[in-house]
Amino acid sequence: MSERKSRLSKTGKSALDIFSPTVPPPQEAEARSEEPGHIPDPGPQDQEWSKVTVVLLNRQVVYLDRLTTSIRESTGSSVKRAEVIRALIDSLIQSGLERDLTQARSEQELRALLAARLVS
C-alpha cells in the first residue's frame, strides 16, 4: 500500500484534500455571476464586512419574509432579509438616536424608546 493510500480517510480523501481551500479562483467566480439565476452577494462591495449570526424570534423572521415578499410584489425587485436589517441599522446610525438609546437597560426599553421616536 502506498503512503498516500495509507493516509486516506474513510471518505477516500487525504487531509490535504479535505483542508484545502475551496474558494473558486476570481475568474471562475466572475463567470458564475454571469450565469442565469445566479444572485450576486448583495453586500456593499467597497466596504469591509463580517458574517454574523443573530438570533431572531420566529415572528420577526415571518415579518421580514412578508416585507421582502411585499417589496418584490410591488416593485419586482428582490430584497433580502439581510438588506432590510442593514438598512435599518444604517438608518438608526443616521438618525442620531444613539444618545437616547444609550440610556436603555433592556431590549424592552430599547423597543419603547424606538417606538416613541418613530411614532412622533
N, C-alpha and C positions, 0 to 999 in steps of 0.2 A: 504494500500500500504506500503510495507516495505521501510526502509530508503534507501537501495541500489537501489531499483527501482526508487525512487523519485530523486536520483542523476544521473540517466542515461540520456544521451543526446538523441537527436532525432535519432542518429545512433544506439542506444541501448548499448552504451559503457559508462562506467564511466570515470571520469577524470583520475583515476589511470590506467585504461586500455589504454587510449589514450596517456598519457605521460610517460608510462613505456618504458624502453629501448627495442629496437627491434633487437639488435645485437645478432646473434646466439652465443651460447657458443663455446669455441675454438674447442672442439672435433667435433661439428656439422660443423663448417667452414672447418676443415680438411677433413671431409668426403665429403663435397661438392666439394672440389678442386680435388678429385679423380674421380668425375663423368665425363663421356664422354661429350665433348663440353664445359666444364667449363674452362674459361680462368682466370688464377690467376692474381692478381694485378701485373702489370709489374714494379712497382717502386722498388728501392733498398730496400731490406728487413732489412738491418742492419743500415739504416740511418733514422734520423727523417725527416718527410716530412709534407708539408702543401698543402691542396687543395686550389687552387686559380682560380679565373675567369679572363680570359684575353680576350679582345675584339680583334678579327682579322677581316680583310677585307675578303669579300667573295672570292676574287681571291686568297688570301693566304690559305684559307681553301681548295679550289679546288686544289691548288698546293700541299698541304700536302697530300690530298687524292690521288692524282695521283702518288706522290712519294711513298707513302706506298703501293699502288697497284703495282707499278713497282717493288718495292722490293720483294713483295710477288710472283709476276710472275717470277722474275729472280732467287730467292733463295728458294722459298717455305716457307719462314719464315714470320710470321705476325708481322709487326712492327706498333705500334700505333702512332697517331699524337703526343701524349704527350711524347713518347720516342724520337721522332725526335726533338722536342722542347728542351727536357732536354739535348740531345746530343749536340745540337747547343750551348746551354748556357754553358755546361761544356767545349766545345771546345774553346769558347770565353774566359772563365776563364783561360784555359791553354795557350792561345795564347800570353798573355802579351800585348794585345791591349788596356788594360784598360787605360793606360796613355794617349794614343791618343784619346780615346773615351770620356774622361772626359772633353775635350775641346769643345765638341759638344753642341750646344744650342737648337737643334730641332731634330725631327725624320729624317728630310731630311739630316741634317748634319751627323747624325749617319750613315745613309744609304750610303752617299757618302764616308765617311771615311772607312767604312767596305768594300765597293766595291773596293776602291782603293787598300786596303791592300790584299784583296783576289785575285785580278787580278795580282798583281805584284809578 
